[in-house]
Every structure is written in C-alpha cells, then in structure tokens.
Amino acid sequence: MNTPHVVVVMGVAGTGKTTIGPLLAARLGVPYAEGDDFHPQANIAKMSAGTPLTDEDRQPWLDAIGAWAQGRAGLGGVVSCSALKRSYRDRLRAAAPGVVFVHLTGDRALIEDRMSHRQGHFMPTALLDSQFATLQPLEADEAGVAVDVTGSPEEITERAANALGSLPEPIR
C-alpha cells in the first residue's frame, strides 16, 4: 500500500472503534478522528437518553465525517463511524469516493460484555439491540474488510492492517 487509504472503522457500539481506530492510525502513520466528536449535541443527548437516532439525525453527522475523509484523500486517515447501513456508507463514499471500511464484527454477548465495562460513554447497552437490528454488513461491491474483535486490541489491529494491505490502491 503506497498511498494511504482513508479508513472508516465501522461496527455496532462496543466493537472497539474508539480503541482500534487510533491503534490502526498509528500503525498506518496517519491521523485519527473520533467519529463521536462529529455528532451534534442534540444527537448525543438523544442517545444518552436511550433513544436511537433516526436517519435524519445522522445526516449532518455523516456529512461532517465525509468532509473530513474527503480532506484526507491522498493523505490517508482513520475515522471511527458506526456506518451501520449501506445508505450511510454510500453517503460517506459520495463525499469521499476512496474511503475503505474496516467492519469490526463480533458475537453479541462479547460486545455487550465490553459495553457493560466501559465508563463515561454516552451510548447505553440498552441500544445494542437496535444497533444489531440496523446493521447491514459490508456487501461484496463495497471496498472494505471485516475483522473479528476477539483477542487483544493489538491482535485486532494487526488483523485489520493485514486485511487492508490486500485492498487495491485508493481512488484519489
């Protein structure tokens, strides 16, 4: 991989996007952006109250992430974003055509256990079912890789970096 990809680390809440994203960015030598930082305050308040976001709620958030990704085209970067639906990923690709996805996947019980141990995060475990119900895994025509979240963060990052190495050069 000569030209760095702009990578969206995606998956349901609790898969480790905020842990793996910075590790992957460091491994690739590119900046990391925390997807949650792009949410308007109204979205955070809604999720904190246990209310799932609507597609309409997500549009400005996806547009902000897409703009960041477009600004990193040709330079590389890693951003976390749940990107649960194909339409969300299409919106990101419309803004930044060269993005690739690392879909962090795992067993629901493992993810729920990890969520129950994290502190200071606005997303309650109660929303995990809605996340899984919304999830549309990467399709064959989408640039990206699925990476299992069992093991240590370092092992997951290693699997993600190796999988990304098999992808074609990014579109500029």
N, C-alpha and C positions, 0 to 999 in steps of 0.2 A: 504494500500500500504506500505509494509515493505521495499522493496528495491526501491530506487528512479528510476523512468524512466528517459531516455534521451528523452526530448520532443523537437520536431521541431514545432515551431509556424509558421504556413503557411497561405498563402492567397494572394490575389492581393494587389498591392500597395495601401496604405491608409486605410487598415483594422485595423491597430494598432499593428502590430507585434512588433515594437520597443517600444511601450508603455506597451503592455500586457506581452511581454516576460520577462522583468525584474521584473514586479509585480508577475508573476507566479513563477519565480525562487525564489524570496524572500519568497513567500508563501510555496513553497516546500522545502526551505532551501538548495538550490543547486546553483551553479554558472550559470551566464547568459553570452552568447556570441552573439554579434550583427552580424547577417549574412552579412550585407553590408560590414563589415570590412574584410571579406574573398575575396571580389571581387578584381581582378587585376585592376590596374589603367586604363587600356585600356577599361575595361567594364564600369567603372564609366564615363569615357569620352564619350563613345558611348551613354549611357543612358542620360547623361547631354545634349547631342546634340539632344535628342529626337528620337534616333534610337533604336528600340527594339533589345535585344540580340538574337543571334542565339543559337541553341542547342550546337553548337561547342564552342561558347563563354562561355557558362555556365559550361562546363565540369570541368575545373580546380577549379572553384568556388565550385561546388557541391562536388568535391573530397576533398577540404580543409575542408568543413563543415563536410563531412562524417568522415574524420580523427579526427576532434575534437570530434565528437559524439562517435566514437569508443574509444577514450581515456577516455571518461566519463562513459563507460559501467560499470555497477555495482555500480557506484558512484552517478549517476544522473546529470542532467544538462538541461538547456533550451537554445535553439539557435533559432534565427529567420531565416527563409529562405522561399522565396515565394513558392517553391516546387509546381509550378503550374501544371506540367504534371506528370502523373503516372510514366513515364520513369525517371524523376528526383527523385521521391520518391524511385523508385526501386534502383537507383544508390546510394542514401543515405543508404538504407537498406542493400545493398551489402557490404558497408563499415562498417555499424553498425547495425547488424540484429535486435537488440532490440529496435530501435527507435520507438516512437509513435508520432502521429501528432495531433496537435490542429489546425483545419482548421477554421480560423476566417472568417465568412461569413456575408454578409450584402447587402442591397439594393445599387445599383449602385449610385443613387442620393446622398445617405448619405455618401458613400465613397468619391465621387467626392467633396462634400462639405468639408469634413475633409481634403482632399488633398489640396484644394484651400486655407486653413487657415494655413497650416504648413509652416515653414520658414527654409531655409538653407538645404533643402533636394534636392538631385540631380535628383530625378525622377519627370518629369513634368506630370501634369494632362493629357496632350495630349496622354500619353502612356497607360492610363487606359483602353481604348477600346481594345488595343492589349493584355493587361493582361487578361481581361474577355474572349477574344476570345481564348486565350491559355489555360485558366483554365480547368482542368479536376478534378472535385471534388473527394474526397476520395471515394473509392469503398468499398463494403461490406467486402472484404477479406483483407483490409488494417487496421492495428492497429491504431486507432485514433478516434477522436471525432470532430464533427462540433459544433462550438459555435457562436451564433449570436452576432454581435457587437453593437447592440443597447444598450443604457444605459451608465453608467459611466465606466471608466476603472476598478474600484473596483468591480462593478457588473459583468462585463465580466470576470474578473479574478476569481471571485467566481464561476461562471458557469463552467469555464474551469477546475478549481481544482476539483469541484464536479464530473464533467464528467470523468476526469482522474481517479478518485477514483474507478470507476466502471470497469476499464480495468484490465485484468489479470497481474500477476507479469511479469516484463520484462525478456527477454531472456538474458543470460549472455554470 
